[in-house]
Structures are given as structure tokens and as C-alpha cells.
Amino acid sequence: MNRDYLVIIPTYNEITSVGILLPQLLELNLDILVVDDGSPDGTADACRQLGLQSGRIVVVERKKKLGLGSAYKAGFKYGEDRGYEFLIEMDADGSHQVSDLLTLMSAMEKSGSDLVIGSRWISGGAVQNWARRREWLSRSANVYARLLLGGKVKDMTAGFRIYRTAKLIQIDLASVKSEGYCFQIEMTKRMSQIDGNILEVPITFVERKYGVSKMSKKIVFEAIYRVTAWGLSAKFRRKRPS
């Protein structure tokens, strides 16, 4: 293996959108790991077929839906074990643009950062085709997380990011229990706790054209519960007499 980047793509019923995304990614100098949670629409088989043609796509097929955080942790372990220098998180649904990925990769190499986040909520960032309610929810979640957890990251819930593996391995991934977009909040928090250098780069997030969003009330409630618990725990620790 002579490529430095591994893109980790969790999938569940994304046969149309991932069929558009993967050929675009194969134009870049990177490898691809698809972690599929037993998609009944044949997503895993379609990705495997592309992998046979290119030799650069590996598919890990799980028996049932185990969650986004679990998929990324499995991908991190795969990438760490095989010596990739950089590990990329990217959605399968077309929301993350390959042109923006090139910008993130360039920023990682030029800045020497430990985590580069593709941010919707910094200057130059944008979303396309979102309902106002969806935008309000995302902005509010990030403000809430920043108020309770501190730090300067404006888009803690962003799922388009690159980790430097040498820094990522300092995080005890077995103790990271979050799923959904709360996983991204927790990983940002953990990276800050080990003094990781975090850089936000503006991207344009485009609402999916195919398939169904995996956002649910359960995912939202998990984030509210965990962020509140982390924030209160930190507050009580600060108040504890020495």
C-alpha cells in the first residue's frame, strides 16, 4: 500500500448515491472502506463490484444496523492496523462533495493539523436545499454543545473530517459510546482533551437527492442527553474544592 488516505464510508440503503460517489473518489489517490450495516437494497454488493474492478475498495458488511459511531470506530481500527496516515469520514449520501474533500486534504497537509473539519458554520461555509427547521436544529445543537463543552469549534456535529492517525490512536475509542451526530461531538471533545490541533475549513453541504435521511428523534435526544451530562460533569469538577 502506498496511499496515505483511507476514506471510511458508513452505508445503509445508499445504493444509488454511493454508486455516484465511489467513482468520483477513485479519481483521487486514496483507498476506500465501506462499512455497510446489512443494507437490504444491495449497497454492499454494488460496492464490492466496484472494488473488484478497482482493487481499492474494501467492504465490511455487518449483519444489522449497529450505528454510525460503531461503523467509524471499526473503520478507524481497520485504517490504524494497515498504517494509513490519514483517516477520512465521509457520508455516502452525496452531501459531502469530492471537490471539498480535496480542499480538506490540502489543508491537512499544509497546516499539520490533527483534525480537519469540513465546517458549514464558519465564514465561507454553506448548506444547500435545507429546510429552515433543519438548519435551525444544526446551528442550535452546535451552539449548545459549544456553550456546555467550551472550545472554539463552530461545527462540532460535522461528519466530514480528516484525522491524523498518529493523534487519533491516543483516544480510547472503546470508551466512546456515542452514535449519530453525537459521535462527532464526542470525538471533537476527545481530540481537544488530548491537545489535538483542530482546524475548520468551510464546505458546502448539499442535501441528499437519493435515499432517506437517517436523522431521528433518538439521535437528537442522545446528543442533548450526553452533551448536558458532559457539561454538568465538567462544571461540578471545577467547583469541587481542592
Order of alpha helices (4+ residues) and beta strands (2+ residues): beta-alpha-beta-alpha-beta-alpha-beta-alpha-beta-beta-alpha-beta-alpha-alpha-beta-beta-alpha
